[in-house]
């Protein structure tokens, strides 16, 4: 799990930031001074550090160098007081990833952390020197024995040796990035970079800069020129996840890259040539997006030269046991240092679940069960309570005494208050928009 460390001497600020960040699935660590923060950095190896400028025992801007010395790949985001831009600029010059203004930039926190996490992941990949012939992300490691998943693997094998764009479609958690990486590994570009970008994690302006780069002075804070992800993926592969979330006018720039192999950096006038294979993925129905005027039809046909649909887990129940047992072996060895078996009754319970989050949800459930299991066997009692009960009609009804019932009713009331505006509802409840969508689906609120 990705870790975020918050260093701030104000308990209220730390608590608020911890809640915002934790709701997005990040593991959050806290420290109230420079000394405590450095101890957390050494002990827990955070990926991203949010650090206040003014701390009781030192200056956060000066702390950046020490953090970078201990953990060179970690990214630091500074927290500045209202209107104190010079601190932010000085922090960037000292190696900070970016800066936030306390109280004013809450809406920027998650996208900024997501960008920093992408940068950390990219740096780690570059340092790992994985052998091209390695089996990681190969087609042989894709689990599943159902006809649907084996057909998808066979299609991916055939297209991997070509250079044509690929569009992977399917629900969240079906393994689209795993397939994208396997296609890259099996291609002639395997020795070059595989660069992944989540199009839903950035605003239009930030995504354009991330993808195509910018020159110094292109916008406020652009103190130096920066290569974009397309340049990082030159002669390799770029994976555009959640392509359906890309802003409409930015899609035209992507189309130009696909058709001519060139683009223009933000703030520049000279075109840059690039040779990168594009693999895109989406959980949206792009034909409906085209009908609604939200996605370019010409871009869709250019991206979907070769389309591979990935089936949801509930449509291939025979694969649930395969995944569950594989996850149990891998995760138990990592957490407990020994393998762990799954009780047959537990397998049957897993097969009855709807798995709206697909393989990703199944892995999380198995990992949670292993953490709380008292012996060498995963049983029904180790599963979340909602999995222990039969599911009918896809959405479970909750007892009035359950916390989930209170949460469900609260979300329904807030959505009624905002007239169905999910962005405003998420803001009022101080949770991430993706978290809200997941809970709406989990509680069946779209059906009401």
N, C-alpha and C positions, 0 to 999 in steps of 0.2 A: 504494500500500500504506500502511496506517495505521502511524504511527511512534510508538514509546514510548521516551522518554529516561529512563535510570536515573542518578541522581546520588547516589553513595555512595562513601565512601573505603575501604570494606572490599571487597577483591577477591573474597573468597569469596561475600559477599552479592550483589554485582553479577553474578557468574557464575551463581549459583543462579537469581536472578530472570530473567536473560537467557535461560536454558534454558527455564524455565517459560513465559515470555511468547513466546519465539520459536517454541516448538512449537505455538502457537495461530495462527501465520501472521502475527504482527506483525513489522515491522522494528524491531530493537532497537538503540539507541545508548547509549553509556556515557560517564560523566564521573566524576572522583573529587574534585571540589571545586567551589565556587561559580563561580570564574572560568572553568574548563573547561566547566562546565554551561551558562553563559550563551553561550559561543562556539558550543556545539552547538545551542542554541535559535535563535541568529541564522542559523547556516549551514544547518541541516537542517529547521527549522520542524516540530518534533514536535507530535503531536496531544495526547498525554498525557505528563506528567512525573511520575516517581516520585522523590521527593527526601527524603533523610535530614534529620533535624532538626539533628544535630550534624555539621558539616563542618569541615575543617582551617582554612579561611579565612573562616568566617562561619556564620550561623545559617540553616538551611533555611526556617524560618518567615518570616524577614524577606526571604528570596530570592523568596518567592511574588509579592510586589508587583512586583519587577523583571521576573520572567518574564511576568506579566500585562501589564506595560507594553510589553514587546517583542512579545508574541504574545497579544493580548487574548482570542482564542478558545480557546487551549490550556487544558486542565484539569490541575491539580496535585494529586497524591495524596501525602500526607506519610507517611514511614516513621518511626515512633516506637519508642523503647526499650520493653521490657516494662513494662507497668503505668503508663507515663507519659502518662496521659490528658490532663492539662492542656495539654501540647504540642499534642496533636491538636485539642483544642477551640480553642486559640488559632489554630491553622493554619486551621481552618474560618472563624473570624471574619476572618482575613486574606484569605480568598478561595479557600482550598483546596477541592477537590471532596469529599474525605473523607480519612481517615487509616487506616493499617494498623499493627498491632503486629508488629514483627520476630519471626519464628519462630513466632508463634501464629496468624497469619492467612493462611497459604499458600493455604488453600482459598477465600479471599475474593478473591485477587488477580485472577484472570481475570474473574469476574463484575463486579468493581468497575471494571476497565479497560474492559470492554464497555459498562457504563453510562456511563462518562466519554466513550467514543468516540461513543455515541449522542447525548450532549449536545453534543459538538463538531460532529457532523454536522448536528444540528438548528440550531445557531447559524450554521453556514456557509450552510445553505439560506436562513435568514432574511436573511442579508446579501447574497445573490447577486442578488436582484431580477430573477429570470428572467421575461421577458415571457410573459403567459398564452398568447399565440399562438405561442410558440416551438415548434420542431419536436422539441426534446429530449423523449424518452420518448413521442413520438406513435406511433400505430399504423403510420405509414409507415416508421418507423425499425426496426421489428421485422423481423429478417432471417428468411429461410427461404422456400422455394418448395414444400415438400411439402404435400400435401392436409391433413395433420393440423394443421400449424401455421397454415395459412391459415384453416382452420375455427375454430381457437381465436381467432384475431384477429377473425374475423367475429362470433363470439359476444360477444367483449369490446366490439366497437364498438356492438352493439345494446344491451347492458346499461349502457354508460357514460352514456347520456343519461337513465337512470332513477336512482332513489335506493335501489334494493333492495340488500341485502347480497350480497356475492359471495364464493364460496369457490373459491380456486385450488388445485388438487391436482396433485401431480407430484413426481418425485424431486428431490433437492437439485441445484441448478445448472441447472434447466430454464427459469429466467427469470421466476419468479413475481412478484418485486418489479418487474421491468420492465413486466409486464402491469398490475400494480396502479397504477403511476405513469401509464401510458398511459390507463387508465380514468379516473383523476382528471383528467388533462390534457384529456380529451375531454368532461368533465362540466360542469355549470353551477357546480360548486364550484372550478373551476380557478384562480380568483383567490385562493382561500383556501389554508390550509396543508395540506400532505400530511405526515403524521407517521407514521413507521415505528417499530415496536418488535418486537424479537426476544424472544418469550416464553420461549425456552429459555435466555436469557442471565442470568436472574434467579431467585433463590429466590422462593417464594410471597410472603413478606412484602415483599421489595423490589419485585416486580412489581406488587403491589397499590398500593404507594406511588407507583411510577412512572406507572401508568395513571390512578389516581384522585386523586393528590396527598395531602397530609397537612397537619395544622395543627401549629403550634408546640407541642412537648411531647408529641406523639403517641407517641414512642418515644425511646430514648436517641440523642442526636445530632441530633434534630429541633429545631434551635435557632430556626428560623423556618418559617412556613407556606410551602408550595410547591404550585404548580399542577401537576396531573397532565397526562398526554399527551392525555386525552380533552378537557380544557379547551383545550389548545393546538390541537386539531383542530376546535374549534367552528366550524360552518358549512363545514368542509372535510372531509378524509378521513383516517381512521386505518387503518393497515395493520398487522394483527396476524399477524406471521410466526411459523411453528412453533406454531400455535394448539393442536396436539395435545399440547404439552408443558405446557400450563397446568394448575396444581393444580386438583383436582376442586372444592373448595369455593369457589375464586375464580371458577370458571365461572358460579356462581349470580349473582354480582355483575355479571358481563358480560351475562348473560341479562337482568337487570333493566334495564340501559342500553338494550339492543336493544328491549325491550318498552315501556319507559316514558320513555326519554330522560333518565333521571336517575340519580344515584349519590350516595354519601356519602363524603367524604374520610376517610382514616384518622384516627381520633381525634376526628372531628366527629359531630354529630347531625343537622345540617341537610342536606337533599338539595340537590344542585346540578343544574340543568337544562342539557342540552347537546344540540346538533344536529350530530352527526358521522356521516358515512357510514362503515360498517365493511366493509373488505375483509380477509378472512382467508386464510391459506395454510397448507398442511401437506404433509409428505411421508409422513405416516402414513395408514393405512387407518382412518378414523374409525369406520366401522361395526364393525370388530374391537375398537377401543378401547371402544366402547359395550358390546359383548358382554362385554368383560373388566372392566366397571365403572369404567373410567378416564376416560370422557367422557360428558357428559350428553346424553341423546337429544334432549331439548327444545331444548338449545342448538344441536345439530347441525342440526336441521330449521330453526331460525331463521337460522343462518349460511348454509346451503346453499340458500337460496331460488333462487339462480342459481349453478350449479356449472360451472366451466370446467376440464377436465382438460388438463394440458400434457404432451405426449408426450416420452419420453426421446429423446436424440439417436440412440441405436442403432436406434430404430425409424423414423428418417427420415434414412437415410444420404445421400440426395441433398442434404441441407442442410449436410453437413459441409464441402464445398468452399466453399459460399457464406460460411459463418462464417469459415473459415480465411483466405480471401483478404481478407475485410473486416478481420479482426483484423490481418493482416499489413500492410495499408496504414496503418491507424490507428496501430498500435504502432511500426512502423518510422519513421513521420514524427516521432513523439514522441521515440523513443530515438536515431535516427540522422539525423533531419532529411531523409530521403528515402524514397521508396516502395521496397518490396521485393517481388519476385515469389516464387511458390512453385513448385518443380519438380514436374511431373506425377507423377513417381514418389513424391514426398513426399505428394502428395494421396492417392494410392492407399494409401500406408502409413497415413495418418490414417483412411481409410475402413475399414480392417481392425480398428481398435482398438475396444474395447468401450465406452469412455467412461462409466464408472460415475459420474464427476463431471459428466457432461453438458457443456453449453456452457461452464460456468465452467472445467472441467478443460481443454477444448480451448483456450480463451483463454490459460490459464497455460502450456500446452505451446508455443503459437505464440510467446508473449512470451519464454520461455526460449530458444527456437530463434533468435529474432532477436538476442538478446543475444550469443550465441556464434557466429553466422554470420559468416564472414570476407569474404563478398562480397555482391552485390546479389540473391542468390537463396537461398531457404531450401531445403535439400536433406535427404535422409533422414539424412545424417550429423549434422545439427544437432538431430535429435530425441532424446529420452531413449532409452536402450538398450532399455528394455522395449517401446517402440513399434516399434523396428527389427526385432523378431523376431515371427513369426506367433503369434497367440493361439489356443489351442485349448481348448474347453470353458469359456471365460470366465475361467479363472485360470491364469496362467503358472507353470510349474514352474521353480524356481531351482536353479542349480548350487550345490554345497556350498561353493564358493569365493566366492560372491557375498555381499556384506554384507546384502542383502535376505533371504538364506536364514537368516543368523544371527539377524536381527531377527524373522523369522517364527517360528523355533523358540523363541526367547526368549519371545515373546508367548504362544505355545501353552503353554509350561511355567508361566508366571505365571498364566494362566487356569485351568490344572489345579490349581495351588496354591490359588487362591481359590475353587475350586468353581464357576467360571463367573461370579463376581461381578465385573462389568466396572468398577464404580466403585472397588472395592478394588484391582483390577489396575492401573487408571490411577494411583491414589495411590502404589502401590508402585513403579511405573516412572517416576513423576514426569512424566507427560505428561497432556495434557488428555483428558477423556472423549470429546470429539468426535474427537480425533486417534486414539484407540484404536479407536473404531467404524470410522473410515475405513480403518485398517490391517487390521482384522479382515475387512472386506469386500474390500479389495485383495488380501489373501493367501488369501481363500477359507476362513478358519478357521471360519466358521459351518457350512460343509459337512462338517466333520470329525466 
